[in-house]
């Protein structure tokens, strides 16, 4: 229900932006369609929740549920730390640390696979955005 309400709010904001320009889609094109998809997804979730049979009280609890909730909480906490880390460490180092922790904790890979993949992803982001597209990325105390 919250997803549907947020999608409706996003549509009310998107209609205030030009949907179409003389030469093609305007700045309101993407927010409008993203809002529509959000509402559609929210409706699917609502229907799925309403059709789900009630759980039997005598049925044993799912032991993996706590682990999954912990994983979600860990990812959320890591994202908050990443946002704060951008200010002090900059984009490249923060993304490297974020990816390394995500791959290691959630993927349970060996350290050399974790470091190699995180290094590849962070350098690819840096080269794509900072060098090729010339998007200014947050710089930390080390200057990159």
C-alpha positions as CSV (number, residue, x, y, z in Angstrom):
1,X,0.0,0.0,0.0
2,X,2.9,2.4,0.8
3,X,4.4,1.6,-2.6
4,X,1.2,2.6,-4.3
5,X,0.8,5.8,-2.3
6,X,4.4,6.7,-3.1
7,X,3.9,6.1,-6.8
8,X,0.8,8.3,-6.8
9,X,2.8,11.0,-5.0
10,X,5.6,10.6,-7.6
11,X,3.1,11.0,-10.5
12,X,1.7,14.2,-9.0
13,X,5.2,15.5,-8.9
14,X,6.1,14.2,-12.4
15,X,3.1,15.9,-14.1
16,X,4.6,19.3,-13.1
17,X,7.6,18.6,-15.3
18,X,7.6,18.8,-19.1
19,X,6.8,15.3,-20.4
20,X,7.7,15.9,-24.0
21,X,9.9,18.5,-25.8
22,X,10.1,19.5,-29.4
23,X,12.7,16.9,-30.2
24,X,11.8,14.0,-27.9
25,X,11.2,13.0,-24.3
26,X,11.5,15.8,-21.7
27,X,12.7,15.7,-18.1
28,X,9.3,14.4,-16.9
29,X,9.2,11.4,-19.1
30,X,11.3,9.0,-16.9
31,X,9.7,10.0,-13.6
32,X,6.3,9.5,-15.0
33,X,6.9,6.0,-16.3
34,X,8.9,5.1,-13.2
35,X,5.9,6.1,-11.1
36,X,3.5,4.1,-13.3
37,X,5.7,1.0,-12.9
38,X,6.0,1.6,-9.2
39,X,2.2,1.7,-8.8
40,X,1.8,-1.4,-11.0
41,X,4.3,-3.2,-8.8
42,X,2.6,-2.1,-5.7
43,X,-0.7,-3.4,-7.0
44,X,0.9,-6.7,-7.8
45,X,2.3,-6.9,-4.2
46,X,-1.1,-6.0,-2.8
47,X,-2.9,-8.7,-4.8
48,X,-0.3,-11.2,-3.8
49,X,-0.6,-10.3,-0.1
50,X,-4.4,-10.5,-0.2
51,X,-4.3,-13.9,-1.9
52,X,-1.8,-15.5,0.4
53,X,-3.3,-18.0,2.8
54,X,-3.1,-17.4,6.5
55,X,-0.2,-19.1,8.2
56,X,-1.1,-21.9,10.6
57,X,-0.1,-21.1,14.2
58,X,1.1,-24.6,14.9
59,X,3.4,-24.6,11.9
60,X,7.1,-24.3,12.9
61,X,8.8,-21.0,12.3
62,X,11.2,-20.5,9.4
63,X,14.8,-20.7,10.8
64,X,16.2,-18.8,7.8
65,X,13.9,-15.9,8.4
66,X,16.1,-14.3,11.0
67,X,19.1,-14.7,8.8
68,X,17.4,-13.0,5.9
69,X,16.2,-10.2,8.1
70,X,19.8,-9.8,9.3
71,X,21.1,-9.7,5.7
72,X,18.6,-7.0,4.8
73,X,19.5,-5.0,7.9
74,X,23.2,-5.4,7.2
75,X,22.8,-4.2,3.6
76,X,20.8,-1.1,4.8
77,X,23.4,-0.3,7.4
78,X,26.1,-0.7,4.9
79,X,24.4,1.7,2.5
80,X,24.1,4.3,5.2
81,X,27.8,3.9,6.0
82,X,28.6,4.2,2.3
83,X,26.7,7.5,2.1
84,X,28.6,8.9,5.0
85,X,31.9,7.4,3.8
86,X,31.5,9.3,0.5
87,X,32.0,12.6,2.3
88,X,35.3,11.6,3.9
89,X,36.8,8.9,1.7
90,X,35.4,9.9,-1.7
91,X,33.6,7.9,-4.3
92,X,36.2,5.4,-5.5
93,X,37.4,4.2,-2.1
94,X,33.9,4.1,-0.6
95,X,32.5,2.1,-3.5
96,X,35.5,-0.3,-3.3
97,X,34.9,-0.9,0.4
98,X,31.1,-1.2,-0.1
99,X,31.5,-3.8,-2.9
100,X,34.2,-5.7,-1.0
101,X,32.0,-6.0,2.1
102,X,28.9,-6.9,0.1
103,X,30.7,-9.6,-1.9
104,X,32.5,-11.0,1.1
105,X,29.6,-11.0,3.6
106,X,26.7,-11.9,1.3
107,X,28.5,-13.9,-1.3
108,X,31.0,-15.7,1.0
109,X,33.8,-15.7,-1.6
110,X,37.5,-16.0,-1.1
111,X,39.4,-12.8,-0.3
112,X,41.2,-12.6,-3.7
113,X,37.9,-12.9,-5.6
114,X,36.4,-10.3,-3.3
115,X,39.2,-7.8,-3.7
116,X,39.6,-8.4,-7.4
117,X,35.9,-8.0,-8.1
118,X,35.5,-4.9,-5.9
119,X,38.6,-3.3,-7.5
120,X,37.3,-4.0,-11.0
121,X,33.8,-2.6,-10.2
122,X,35.1,0.6,-8.5
123,X,37.7,1.3,-11.2
124,X,35.1,0.7,-13.9
125,X,32.7,3.2,-12.2
126,X,35.6,5.7,-11.8
127,X,36.8,5.4,-15.4
128,X,33.2,5.4,-16.8
129,X,31.9,8.4,-14.8
130,X,34.9,10.5,-13.9
131,X,37.0,10.1,-17.0
132,X,34.7,9.1,-19.9
133,X,31.5,11.0,-19.0
134,X,33.3,13.6,-17.0
135,X,30.8,13.5,-14.1
136,X,32.3,15.1,-11.0
137,X,32.4,12.5,-8.3
138,X,32.8,13.1,-4.5
139,X,36.5,13.4,-3.6
140,X,37.7,12.4,-0.2
141,X,40.7,13.2,1.9
142,X,43.0,11.5,-0.6
143,X,41.9,13.6,-3.6
144,X,40.1,10.9,-5.6
